[in-house]
Amino acid sequence: MNIGSFKSTNGQLIGSVATATIDLPRLGLRPIQSTNDKAPAFEIMTLNPARRWVQIGALWEQTSNSTGEVFYQGKLDDPSLPEPLPIMLFGDAEEGYRVAWNRPVARRENLDGSRGKASR
Protein backbone atom coordinates (compact mmCIF):
# COMPACT_ATOMS: atom_id res chain seq x y z
CA MET A 1 0.00 0.00 0.00
CA ASN A 2 1.42 3.41 -0.97
CA ILE A 3 1.25 5.89 1.92
CA GLY A 4 3.43 8.74 0.68
CA SER A 5 6.11 10.05 -1.64
CA PHE A 6 9.39 11.97 -1.79
CA LYS A 7 10.55 14.25 -4.61
CA SER A 8 13.71 16.27 -5.19
CA THR A 9 13.01 19.92 -4.37
CA ASN A 10 15.87 22.43 -4.63
CA GLY A 11 18.37 19.56 -4.32
CA GLN A 12 16.70 18.04 -1.24
CA LEU A 13 14.42 14.99 -0.97
CA ILE A 14 11.18 16.29 0.57
CA GLY A 15 7.97 14.33 1.01
CA SER A 16 5.09 13.24 3.17
CA VAL A 17 3.47 10.16 4.73
CA ALA A 18 -0.23 9.91 5.56
CA THR A 19 -2.44 7.09 6.85
CA ALA A 20 -5.83 7.06 8.58
CA THR A 21 -4.17 8.02 11.89
CA ILE A 22 -0.77 9.53 10.92
CA ASP A 23 -0.20 12.75 8.98
CA LEU A 24 3.42 13.76 8.46
CA PRO A 25 3.12 16.51 5.82
CA ARG A 26 6.76 17.63 5.75
CA LEU A 27 9.51 15.00 5.80
CA GLY A 28 13.06 15.19 4.52
CA LEU A 29 15.68 12.57 3.71
CA ARG A 30 19.17 13.54 4.88
CA PRO A 31 21.92 11.44 3.21
CA ILE A 32 24.40 9.76 5.56
CA GLN A 33 28.07 9.82 4.59
CA SER A 34 29.75 6.85 6.26
CA THR A 35 32.36 4.21 5.49
CA ASN A 36 30.50 1.74 7.74
CA ASP A 37 28.52 -0.63 5.48
CA LYS A 38 25.95 -1.08 8.28
CA ALA A 39 25.18 2.66 8.45
CA PRO A 40 21.84 3.85 7.08
CA ALA A 41 21.70 5.58 3.69
CA PHE A 42 19.32 8.29 4.97
CA GLU A 43 18.02 9.81 8.18
CA ILE A 44 14.31 10.60 8.02
CA MET A 45 13.68 14.10 9.35
CA THR A 46 10.45 15.98 10.14
CA LEU A 47 9.55 19.51 11.14
CA ASN A 48 8.29 19.61 14.73
CA PRO A 49 5.73 22.18 15.98
CA ALA A 50 8.59 24.60 16.78
CA ARG A 51 9.63 24.29 13.07
CA ARG A 52 12.90 22.50 13.90
CA TRP A 53 14.05 19.45 11.93
CA VAL A 54 14.21 16.33 14.14
CA GLN A 55 15.07 12.74 13.24
CA ILE A 56 12.21 10.23 13.32
CA GLY A 57 13.75 7.32 11.45
CA ALA A 58 16.38 5.93 9.13
CA LEU A 59 16.53 4.00 5.84
CA TRP A 60 18.98 1.31 4.75
CA GLU A 61 19.71 0.43 1.14
CA GLN A 62 18.48 -3.02 0.11
CA THR A 63 18.54 -4.98 -3.15
CA SER A 64 15.69 -7.21 -4.26
CA ASN A 65 16.78 -10.85 -4.55
CA SER A 66 14.37 -11.48 -7.42
CA THR A 67 14.76 -8.34 -9.58
CA GLY A 68 18.01 -6.69 -8.45
CA GLU A 69 16.06 -3.45 -7.86
CA VAL A 70 17.57 -1.15 -5.23
CA PHE A 71 15.12 0.16 -2.62
CA TYR A 72 15.29 1.62 0.90
CA GLN A 73 13.83 0.01 4.02
CA GLY A 74 13.47 1.40 7.52
CA LYS A 75 11.07 2.70 10.15
CA LEU A 76 9.42 5.89 11.28
CA ASP A 77 9.45 6.07 15.07
CA ASP A 78 8.54 8.80 17.52
CA PRO A 79 7.12 8.84 21.08
CA SER A 80 3.89 10.27 19.60
CA LEU A 81 3.36 7.14 17.47
CA PRO A 82 1.69 4.07 19.01
CA GLU A 83 4.41 1.84 17.47
CA PRO A 84 7.17 2.10 14.84
CA LEU A 85 5.91 2.26 11.25
CA PRO A 86 7.96 0.06 8.88
CA ILE A 87 8.30 1.62 5.41
CA MET A 88 10.02 0.97 2.08
CA LEU A 89 10.89 3.51 -0.62
CA PHE A 90 10.91 2.54 -4.30
CA GLY A 91 12.07 4.73 -7.17
CA ASP A 92 15.04 7.06 -7.50
CA ALA A 93 16.17 10.57 -6.61
CA GLU A 94 15.48 11.97 -10.11
CA GLU A 95 11.94 10.61 -10.59
CA GLY A 96 11.03 10.52 -6.89
CA TYR A 97 10.26 7.76 -4.42
CA ARG A 98 6.95 6.20 -3.46
CA VAL A 99 6.56 5.17 0.18
CA ALA A 100 5.09 1.70 0.68
CA TRP A 101 3.90 -0.10 3.78
CA ASN A 102 3.01 -3.77 4.30
CA ARG A 103 1.60 -5.33 7.42
CA PRO A 104 4.21 -7.80 8.76
CA VAL A 105 3.09 -11.39 8.30
CA ALA A 106 3.08 -13.42 11.51
CA ARG A 107 5.14 -16.56 11.39
CA ARG A 108 4.07 -19.83 12.91
CA GLU A 109 5.98 -22.91 13.84
CA ASN A 110 5.00 -26.07 11.96
CA LEU A 111 4.65 -29.44 13.69
CA ASP A 112 8.01 -30.51 12.24
CA GLY A 113 9.75 -27.52 13.90
CA SER A 114 10.16 -25.53 10.66
CA ARG A 115 8.84 -22.00 10.36
CA GLY A 116 6.28 -20.84 7.82
CA LYS A 117 3.82 -18.05 7.17
CA ALA A 118 0.64 -18.10 9.19
CA SER A 119 -2.48 -18.73 7.16
CA ARG A 120 -4.99 -15.93 6.92
MIDRENDO-825439 format. One line per 2 residues: their letters; for each residue y, z, x of N, C-alpha, C, CB. Coordinates in nm, 4 decimals. Glycine has a CB too. Example, Ala and Ser with C-alpha at 12.3 -4.5 7.8 and 13.67 -1.06 7.14 Angstrom:
2
AS	-0.5690 0.7800 1.3190 -0.4500 0.7800 1.2300 -0.3300 0.7800 1.3200 -0.4473 0.9046 1.1308  -0.2250 0.7080 1.2850 -0.1060 0.7140 1.3670 0.0030 0.7870 1.2900 -0.0598 0.5725 1.4084 .
END
This chain:
120
MN	-0.1164 0.0000 0.0844 0.0000 0.0000 0.0000 0.1238 0.0000 0.0898 -0.0008 0.1218 -0.0965  0.2161 -0.0929 0.0665 0.3406 -0.0968 0.1418 0.4392 0.0042 0.0833 0.4010 -0.2393 0.1406 .
IG	0.4965 0.0879 0.1711 0.5892 0.1918 0.1252 0.7236 0.1848 0.1960 0.5281 0.3288 0.1461  0.7460 0.0793 0.2761 0.8740 0.0685 0.3432 0.8779 -0.0487 0.4384 0.9048 0.1951 0.4170 .
SF	0.9888 -0.0560 0.5130 1.0050 -0.1639 0.6108 1.1068 -0.1234 0.7165 1.0488 -0.2950 0.5413  1.1010 -0.1936 0.8302 1.1972 -0.1793 0.9388 1.2419 -0.3187 0.9803 1.1361 -0.1009 1.0599 .
KS	1.3707 -0.3347 1.0074 1.4245 -0.4611 1.0552 1.5192 -0.4330 1.1708 1.4970 -0.5382 0.9412  1.5341 -0.5321 1.2582 1.6267 -0.5187 1.3706 1.7699 -0.5369 1.3189 1.5939 -0.6231 1.4833 .
TN	1.8525 -0.4353 1.3417 1.9919 -0.4369 1.3014 2.0767 -0.3968 1.4214 2.0170 -0.3421 1.1804  2.1588 -0.4893 1.4690 2.2426 -0.4628 1.5873 2.1605 -0.4113 1.7042 2.3520 -0.3619 1.5534 .
GQ	2.0406 -0.4692 1.7246 1.9559 -0.4320 1.8370 1.8743 -0.3056 1.8174 2.0389 -0.4160 1.9561  1.8812 -0.2444 1.6972 1.8042 -0.1235 1.6698 1.7113 -0.1487 1.5519 1.8978 -0.0032 1.6413 .
LI	1.5936 -0.0849 1.5539 1.4991 -0.0971 1.4422 1.5317 0.0104 1.3390 1.3505 -0.0841 1.4915  1.5856 -0.0332 1.2244 1.6295 0.0566 1.1181 1.5510 0.0232 0.9927 1.7832 0.0450 1.0929 .
GS	1.5098 0.1265 0.9175 1.4331 0.1008 0.7971 1.4320 0.2182 0.7031 1.2936 0.0639 0.8321  1.3358 0.2126 0.6095 1.3236 0.3174 0.5091 1.1790 0.3292 0.4648 1.4150 0.2891 0.3886 .
VA	1.1469 0.4455 0.4072 1.0164 0.4725 0.3471 1.0432 0.5412 0.2143 0.9246 0.5611 0.4412  0.9745 0.4938 0.1088 0.9909 0.5558 -0.0226 0.8574 0.5565 -0.0958 1.0984 0.4814 -0.1061 .
TA	0.8267 0.6701 -0.1577 0.7091 0.6846 -0.2440 0.7576 0.7511 -0.3724 0.5934 0.7692 -0.1740  0.6665 0.7906 -0.4587 0.7058 0.8576 -0.5834 0.7759 0.9908 -0.5567 0.5831 0.8807 -0.6717 .
TI	0.7442 1.0567 -0.4431 0.8023 1.1887 -0.4167 0.8836 1.1958 -0.2876 0.6931 1.2909 -0.4113  0.8817 1.0917 -0.2059 0.9535 1.0921 -0.0774 1.0520 0.9766 -0.0757 0.8545 1.0818 0.0431 .
DL	1.1762 1.0042 -0.0374 1.2751 0.8981 -0.0203 1.3469 0.9208 0.1118 1.3764 0.8945 -0.1397  1.3124 0.8396 0.2099 1.3761 0.8460 0.3416 1.4506 0.7137 0.3600 1.2699 0.8708 0.4583 .
PR	1.5787 0.7083 0.3155 1.6507 0.5819 0.3117 1.7028 0.5325 0.4463 1.7637 0.5944 0.2191  1.7061 0.6171 0.5471 1.7626 0.5753 0.6761 1.6771 0.6299 0.7890 1.9095 0.6234 0.6913 .
LG	1.5869 0.5450 0.8387 1.5002 0.5800 0.9510 1.5284 0.4871 1.0667 1.3514 0.5733 0.9111  1.5049 0.5350 1.1866 1.5186 0.4522 1.3057 1.3983 0.4699 1.3966 1.6477 0.4865 1.3808 .
LR	1.3647 0.3644 1.4685 1.2574 0.3713 1.5678 1.3214 0.3703 1.7055 1.1559 0.2526 1.5517  1.3000 0.4772 1.7811 1.3544 0.4878 1.9171 1.2412 0.4616 2.0152 1.4198 0.6288 1.9426 .
PI	1.2509 0.3519 2.0942 1.1444 0.3209 2.1915 1.1311 0.4312 2.2959 1.1727 0.1864 2.2613  1.0065 0.4575 2.3369 0.9763 0.5559 2.4402 0.9448 0.4809 2.5688 0.8572 0.6488 2.3981 .
QS	1.0106 0.5155 2.6752 0.9819 0.4593 2.8071 0.9006 0.5621 2.8832 1.1136 0.4215 2.8846  0.7723 0.5315 2.9061 0.6847 0.6261 2.9747 0.5767 0.5505 3.0508 0.6211 0.7250 2.8744 .
TN	0.5341 0.6062 3.1616 0.4215 0.5493 3.2355 0.2886 0.6100 3.1894 0.4402 0.5716 3.3865  0.2949 0.7104 3.1032 0.1745 0.7739 3.0496 0.1179 0.6863 2.9382 0.2052 0.9178 2.9969 .
DK	-0.0055 0.6358 2.9539 -0.0630 0.5483 2.8524 -0.0969 0.6214 2.7229 -0.1866 0.4822 2.9066  -0.0844 0.7525 2.7190 -0.1075 0.8279 2.5951 0.0236 0.8597 2.5229 -0.1827 0.9579 2.6255 .
AP	0.1355 0.8199 2.5805 0.2655 0.8448 2.5182 0.2839 0.7517 2.3984 0.3807 0.8252 2.6208  0.3584 0.7968 2.2979 0.3851 0.7081 2.1843 0.4740 0.5904 2.2265 0.4520 0.7867 2.0693 .
AF	0.4706 0.4850 2.1470 0.5577 0.3694 2.1701 0.6965 0.3944 2.1128 0.4969 0.2425 2.1081  0.7024 0.4690 2.0000 0.8293 0.4969 1.9323 0.8332 0.6405 1.8815 0.8507 0.3992 1.8157 .
EI	0.9528 0.6973 1.8793 0.9806 0.8180 1.8024 1.0414 0.7710 1.6709 1.0771 0.9179 1.8801  1.0022 0.8343 1.5606 1.0604 0.8022 1.4306 1.1726 0.9027 1.4063 0.9522 0.8064 1.3150 .
MT	1.2926 0.8512 1.3853 1.4104 0.9349 1.3681 1.4655 0.9180 1.2269 1.5181 0.9001 1.4731  1.5303 1.0236 1.1746 1.5979 1.0139 1.0452 1.7317 1.0851 1.0533 1.5107 1.0739 0.9317 .
LN	1.8227 1.0449 0.9652 1.9508 1.1138 0.9554 1.9334 1.2341 0.8641 2.0628 1.0187 0.9025  1.9707 1.3527 0.9133 1.9613 1.4726 0.8293 2.0897 1.4857 0.7464 1.9380 1.6009 0.9169 .
PA	2.0982 1.5849 0.6574 2.2177 1.5982 0.5733 2.3482 1.6140 0.6531 2.2010 1.7167 0.4813  2.3405 1.6644 0.7755 2.4599 1.6777 0.8594 2.4913 1.5473 0.9342 2.4413 1.7924 0.9598 .
RR	2.4133 1.4399 0.9036 2.4295 1.3074 0.9633 2.3993 1.3069 1.1134 2.5707 1.2572 0.9393  2.3004 1.3907 1.1526 2.2496 1.3900 1.2896 2.1110 1.3278 1.2881 2.2460 1.5344 1.3505 .
WV	2.0789 1.2514 1.3935 1.9452 1.1932 1.4049 1.8485 1.2998 1.4541 1.9453 1.0706 1.5007  1.7377 1.3184 1.3819 1.6335 1.4136 1.4206 1.4985 1.3432 1.4159 1.6340 1.5391 1.3273 .
QI	1.4067 1.3846 1.5025 1.2744 1.3235 1.5075 1.1864 1.3794 1.3959 1.2087 1.3473 1.6450  1.1176 1.2882 1.3245 1.0233 1.3315 1.2213 0.8866 1.2657 1.2386 1.0787 1.3001 1.0827 .
GA	0.8631 1.2056 1.3532 0.7319 1.1453 1.3749 0.7286 1.0607 1.5002 0.6924 1.0613 1.2559  0.6129 0.9997 1.5222 0.5931 0.9125 1.6375 0.4894 0.8067 1.6012 0.5484 0.9940 1.7631 .
LW	0.4937 0.6951 1.6750 0.4004 0.5840 1.6532 0.3365 0.5440 1.7840 0.4716 0.4634 1.5898  0.2061 0.5204 1.7815 0.1313 0.4753 1.8978 0.0864 0.3317 1.8753 0.0100 0.5675 1.9253 .
EQ	0.0888 0.2523 1.9805 0.0434 0.1136 1.9709 -0.1084 0.1097 1.9617 0.0925 0.0308 2.0921  -0.1592 0.0290 1.8694 -0.3023 0.0107 1.8480 -0.3315 -0.1390 1.8439 -0.3495 0.0811 1.7164 .
TS	-0.4557 -0.1752 1.8658 -0.4985 -0.3145 1.8538 -0.6185 -0.3198 1.7608 -0.5330 -0.3761 1.9935  -0.6115 -0.4100 1.6633 -0.7213 -0.4264 1.5686 -0.8450 -0.4770 1.6409 -0.6820 -0.5228 1.4552 .
NS	-0.9595 -0.4115 1.6179 -1.0851 -0.4549 1.6785 -1.1294 -0.5904 1.6246 -1.1939 -0.3513 1.6540  -1.0991 -0.6182 1.4983 -1.1481 -0.7422 1.4372 -1.0574 -0.8629 1.4615 -1.1645 -0.7219 1.2894 .
TG	-0.9245 -0.8433 1.4649 -0.8336 -0.9578 1.4765 -0.7560 -0.9622 1.6080 -0.7364 -0.9559 1.3626  -0.7500 -0.8507 1.6799 -0.6694 -0.8445 1.8012 -0.5212 -0.8229 1.7729 -0.6874 -0.9707 1.8805 .
EV	-0.4849 -0.8076 1.6440 -0.3455 -0.7864 1.6064 -0.2973 -0.6505 1.6567 -0.3283 -0.7964 1.4534  -0.1768 -0.6476 1.7129 -0.1146 -0.5228 1.7570 -0.0390 -0.4628 1.6384 -0.0183 -0.5468 1.8795 .
FY	-0.0570 -0.3326 1.6169 0.0157 -0.2619 1.5122 0.0476 -0.1221 1.5649 -0.0673 -0.2554 1.3782  0.1243 -0.0455 1.4883 0.1620 0.0897 1.5292 0.1119 0.1882 1.4242 0.3167 0.1022 1.5481 .
QG	0.0579 0.3005 1.4721 0.0015 0.4017 1.3831 0.0564 0.5376 1.4213 -0.1533 0.4017 1.3888  0.0888 0.6187 1.3215 0.1402 0.7524 1.3473 0.1581 0.8294 1.2184 0.2717 0.7454 1.4227 .
KL	0.2465 0.9290 1.2230 0.2697 1.0149 1.1068 0.4172 1.0487 1.0958 0.1858 1.1439 1.1160  0.4603 1.0656 0.9705 0.5885 1.1278 0.9416 0.5578 1.2729 0.9110 0.6647 1.0566 0.8222 .
DD	0.6326 1.3654 0.9700 0.6074 1.5067 0.9447 0.7384 1.5834 0.9540 0.5032 1.5636 1.0444  0.7579 1.6722 0.8609 0.8796 1.7525 0.8542 0.8479 1.8746 0.7683 1.0012 1.6699 0.7955 .
PS	0.9104 1.9893 0.7949 0.8837 2.1075 0.7116 0.9116 2.0846 0.5629 0.9670 2.2238 0.7604  0.9971 1.9867 0.5295 1.0271 1.9603 0.3887 0.9170 1.8806 0.3191 1.1583 1.8859 0.3772 .
LP	0.8233 1.8235 0.3947 0.7137 1.7466 0.3359 0.5950 1.8388 0.3087 0.6718 1.6297 0.4293  0.5221 1.8159 0.1985 0.4068 1.9013 0.1693 0.2953 1.8870 0.2727 0.3526 1.8691 0.0316 .
EP	0.2832 1.7698 0.3352 0.1839 1.7469 0.4408 0.2268 1.6235 0.5183 0.0388 1.7296 0.3817  0.1742 1.6034 0.6397 0.2101 1.4844 0.7171 0.1708 1.3567 0.6415 0.1418 1.4876 0.8559 .
LP	0.2512 1.2532 0.6565 0.2261 1.1253 0.5908 0.1826 1.0237 0.6967 0.3532 1.0754 0.5139  0.0525 0.9872 0.6984 0.0064 0.8881 0.7960 0.0563 0.7488 0.7575 -0.1483 0.8891 0.8060 .
IM	0.1100 0.6752 0.8565 0.1621 0.5408 0.8303 0.1160 0.4447 0.9387 0.3161 0.5422 0.8220  0.1233 0.3147 0.9068 0.0971 0.2077 1.0020 0.2067 0.1037 0.9841 -0.0459 0.1450 0.9815 .
LF	0.2512 0.0444 1.0939 0.3507 -0.0618 1.0893 0.2871 -0.1908 1.1368 0.4744 -0.0267 1.1753  0.3057 -0.2977 1.0576 0.2542 -0.4297 1.0909 0.3705 -0.5268 1.0959 0.1472 -0.4762 0.9885 .
GD	0.3675 -0.6184 1.1910 0.4729 -0.7174 1.2070 0.5202 -0.7189 1.3502 0.5896 -0.6891 1.1123  0.6482 -0.7514 1.3692 0.7056 -0.7504 1.5036 0.8550 -0.7237 1.4953 0.6785 -0.8842 1.5764 .
AE	0.9159 -0.6992 1.6118 1.0567 -0.6608 1.6171 1.1480 -0.7728 1.5679 1.0949 -0.6215 1.7590  1.1110 -0.8989 1.5891 1.1966 -1.0106 1.5482 1.1946 -1.0310 1.3966 1.1525 -1.1393 1.6184 .
EG	1.0765 -1.0329 1.3374 1.0612 -1.0589 1.1939 1.0706 -0.9312 1.1103 0.9280 -1.1274 1.1676  1.0512 -0.8167 1.1740 1.0521 -0.6894 1.1027 0.9113 -0.6358 1.0849 1.1198 -0.7046 0.9672 .
YR	0.9035 -0.5101 1.0476 0.7760 -0.4415 1.0262 0.7659 -0.3995 0.8813 0.7618 -0.3188 1.1196  0.6455 -0.4049 0.8260 0.6202 -0.3458 0.6952 0.5445 -0.2150 0.7193 0.5388 -0.4442 0.6011 .
VA	0.5781 -0.1140 0.6425 0.5166 0.0182 0.6561 0.4058 0.0295 0.5518 0.6228 0.1334 0.6390  0.2850 0.0565 0.5984 0.1696 0.0684 0.5086 0.1140 0.2094 0.5138 0.0599 -0.0336 0.5458 .
WN	0.0544 0.2475 0.4029 -0.0101 0.3781 0.3905 -0.1435 0.3580 0.3205 0.0801 0.4799 0.3122  -0.2464 0.4264 0.3665 -0.3770 0.4296 0.3009 -0.4220 0.5737 0.2899 -0.4818 0.3447 0.3785 .
RP	-0.4782 0.6078 0.1758 -0.5333 0.7420 0.1603 -0.6548 0.7547 0.2514 -0.5713 0.7712 0.0112  -0.6617 0.8585 0.3349 -0.7804 0.8756 0.4206 -0.9062 0.8893 0.3353 -0.7644 0.9998 0.5122 .
VA	-1.0117 0.8240 0.3797 -1.1395 0.8302 0.3089 -1.2181 0.9497 0.3607 -1.2207 0.6982 0.3269  -1.2625 1.0342 0.2689 -1.3421 1.1508 0.3080 -1.4775 1.1045 0.3605 -1.3604 1.2486 0.1885 .
RR	-1.5250 1.1721 0.4599 -1.6562 1.1387 0.5139 -1.7557 1.2424 0.4665 -1.6536 1.1313 0.6689  -1.8787 1.1982 0.4483 -1.9832 1.2910 0.4067 -2.0976 1.2818 0.5057 -2.0320 1.2607 0.2622 .
EN	-2.1742 1.3844 0.5103 -2.2906 1.3843 0.5982 -2.4128 1.3436 0.5167 -2.3115 1.5243 0.6648  -2.4859 1.2433 0.5667 -2.6071 1.1963 0.4999 -2.7221 1.2933 0.5267 -2.6442 1.0534 0.5475 .
LD	-2.8278 1.2810 0.4498 -2.9436 1.3688 0.4653 -3.0051 1.3585 0.6042 -3.0482 1.3360 0.3605  -2.9942 1.2424 0.6674 -3.0512 1.2245 0.8009 -2.9580 1.2760 0.9119 -3.0824 1.0770 0.8242 .
GS	-2.8445 1.3354 0.8753 -2.7521 1.3898 0.9749 -2.6441 1.2915 1.0176 -2.8285 1.4341 1.0955  -2.6555 1.1634 0.9799 -2.5527 1.0664 1.0162 -2.4328 1.0819 0.9238 -2.6081 0.9222 1.0099 .
RG	-2.3222 1.0262 0.9650 -2.1997 1.0356 0.8836 -2.1745 0.9001 0.8188 -2.0758 1.0799 0.9705  -2.1176 0.9046 0.7003 -2.0836 0.7821 0.6284 -1.9672 0.8093 0.5359 -2.2047 0.7282 0.5491 .
KA	-1.9158 0.7028 0.4762 -1.8046 0.7173 0.3820 -1.8553 0.7760 0.2522 -1.7351 0.5819 0.3565  -1.7744 0.8618 0.1938 -1.8104 0.9189 0.0644 -1.7965 0.8119 -0.0426 -1.7221 1.0420 0.0309 .
SR	-1.8830 0.8132 -0.1394 -1.8729 0.7161 -0.2481 -1.7652 0.7607 -0.3446 -2.0082 0.6994 -0.3212  -1.7005 0.6618 -0.4047 -1.5927 0.6916 -0.4993 -1.6351 0.6617 -0.6384 -1.4679 0.6139 -0.4663 .
END
